[in-house]
Amino acid sequence: MTTPAQGSRIPPGALYACDNSRFGSDGKGRYWPGTERWFAWLSRTVDRYGPDRCLWALAPDQPFDAVATLTQSVPWLARIRELGVPAAYAAQDGCDQPGLMPWDNLDVLFLAGTTEWKLGPVAERLAREARARGKTIHMGRVNSLVRMRTAEWFGCDSVDGTYLAYGPDKNLPKLLRWLDELDDRPSLLGTTHYPDGLGRTAGTTAARNAPSLAGRNTAPASPAGAPRTRTR
């Protein structure tokens, strides 16, 4: 994962995703450079590493505000697509209201918003709808095995969090064990596969890329009950 604030170097052959720093590691967006500088950074990043390796780029959003996010994001979704990469849209609390989800303009549903909303029934319904529409799904701020299971149940293709970045040598073995557990055991909700019969284990597919998405203070997971991190 890379952002305008951090400018991570992407290893050769690795996949990457481009967050926008609107939320940021501080949770207040202090590292947001403004739309024009953000897009210039994004263009340079895609040009340097190639569009074929980019999982998605997140359009500018307003954390926790669905109406403002729609206004800010829509003008940039098409420009992101013009770079040859999938355009991600940050779903926020309240975006299930009529007219607040630009489905035709986005390629990736990024589940952002507050923790309670992101893990709740509305976010799950949006994830199911995104899957039915052929969209990719990403969940931010996934820092525990329990939350990884939730993302898996929702059908997410990828996740991010800060767990790996804050102790890679110690936490990577734990993370890999969690992934093995997702591979080998039924989830807390009774299955590791999509209820619609697609038959693939979303959480596992997503989190296998976690080490390559860890560059911005991100990478899944911290134990349940640990202090909340300040990523999406």
N, C-alpha and C positions, 0 to 999 in steps of 0.2 A: 504494500500500500504506500502511496506517495501523496504528498500535498504540496501546495505552494510554499508553506512555511518550512517544510523539512527538506524537500528536494532530494529524496532518497535516490541512491544509485541502484538501478535495477540490475541484478546479476544476469549474465548472458543466458539466454534461453528461458528465463523465468517469466511467468505471467505477472501482470501488474494491474492495479486499479488506481484510479485517480479520485481521491476525495478533494473537497474544496476549501477546507479550513473555516467554514462558516460556523461550525461548532467548535472544533479544535480541541487540543489537549487540555485547555483550561476550562472548557465548557462555556466560554463566553465569546468566542469568535475574535479574540484580540489579534489573531494572526491572519485574519482575512485581509487580502491585499486590495480588494475592490474588483469589480467585474472585469475591467479591461486588462488589468495586470494578471488576474487569474487566468483569463483566456489566453493571454500571451504565453504564460507558463504552460498551460495545457497543450497549446500548439507545439511548443518546443519539446515537451515531453514525448508527445506522440511521434513527432518527427524523429526524435533521437532513438526511441526504442521500438517504434513500429506499431501501427494500429492492430496488426494481427495478434499481438501478444497482450493487448489491453482488454481486460474483462469488461470494464465500463469506466465512464467518467461521470461524476455527479454534478448536476447543474446547481447553480447557486440557489440556496434555500433560506428560509427564516425558521430556525429551530423552534418547534412547539407551536407554530402558527401556520395553519393550513392555507388560509386565504392569502397571506403575504407570500408564502412559498409558491403558490400557483402563479402569482403576479411576477415574481422574480425569476422563476425557473423557465416558464414557457418560451420566452424569447431566445433562450440559449439551447434548448433541446435540439432544435434543428441544426444549429451551428456545431454542436458536438457531433451529431451524425455526419456532418459534412467533413469532419476529420477522419471519418471511416471507423469510428469506434461506437459502441453501444452507449446510448444516453440513459443515465440513471436519474430517477426522480425520488426525492426524499418525502415519503409519506409521513404526515404529522397528525397529531391529535386533531380530530374534526374533519379530516379529509374525506370521510365517508359521506359527507353532505353532498347533495346534488350539484354537479358541475365542478367539483374540486379535484377530480382525478383526470388528467389529460392522457387517457389511455392510448390514444392513437399516436401521441407524440413521444412516448417513452418506450425504452427497450428493457429497462431494469427497474423493478420496484425495490427501492431502498427503504426498509422499515426503520424509521428514525423515531422522533417523538419521545415522550416520556416513557420511563420504564414500564409503568402500569399499562399505558396504552399499547406499547409495542408488544407486550406479552399477552394482551387481552383478546377478546373475541372479535373486535372490529379488525384488528391487524390480521388475525387469522383469516377472516372472510376476504379481506383484500388480497392476501397471499393466494388463497384458493382461486379468486377471480383472475389474478395475474397469471397463474399457471394455466387456467383455461384459455386465456388469451394468448398463450405462447410466450409470455414474458419470463425473464430471469428474475430471481428474488434474492435479495441480500438483506441480512439483519446486522445492524450495528450494535456495539456494546454487549458482546456475548462473552462473558467471563466466568462461566462455570459449566460443569457437565450438565446440570439441570437445564440451563439456558440453551446449551447446544441441542439438547433433546427437544426443547420447545421449537427451536429453529428447524430442526429436522422434521418435526410433526407438521409444521406449517408448510413444509416443502421448499425451504430455502436452499439455494445453490451455493451460497457462500456466507461467511460471517466474519466479523472482526472484533477485536477487543485489545486489552493492554497486557494480558497475563504473560505472554511469552516475552514481550519487550522488557518487562521489569525483572527478569531473571531467566534468561534463555537456557543457561546450562542446567539449572535446577528444574525449570518448569517444562522444558521440551519433553523430557521423558514422561512426565505426568500427562501432558497434552496428547502424546502419542498413545498412551494407555487409554485415555478417554476415547480416542478415535477407534482403537481396537474394540473397545466396549460397544461403541455404536455399531461397529461392523458385526459383532458376534452375538449381541444380546438384544432381546426385544426392548423397546423403549418403555418409559414409565407409563405411556399411554397405550401400550399393548402391541405396538408394531414398530419396526424400523422402516416401513415402506409407506408410500403414499396410500391413503384410503381410496383414491380413485383408480387404483390398480396399475399405476405406471410402473410400480415395482422397482424403484431405485431408491437408494438410501441417500437422501439429499444432504443431511448433516455430514455424513462421511465424505461425500464428494467435495463439499465445500471446504471442510476443515483440513482436508489433505493438503490444500494450498496454503494453509495458515502460515507456515514459516516464510513463504515468499510474500505474504501480505502483511508481514509484521513490522515493516520498516518505519512506520510513522508513530510509534507508541501503540501499535496495534498487533493483535493476534489473539485468538481465542484464549481465554478462560481463566477465571479465578474461582477458588472454592466458594460454594454457596455460603452466604453470610459474611463474606469479606466486604470491606468498605467499597462503595461504588466507585467505579472509575469515571473519568471525565471525558470519555469518548462517546460517540453516538450510541 
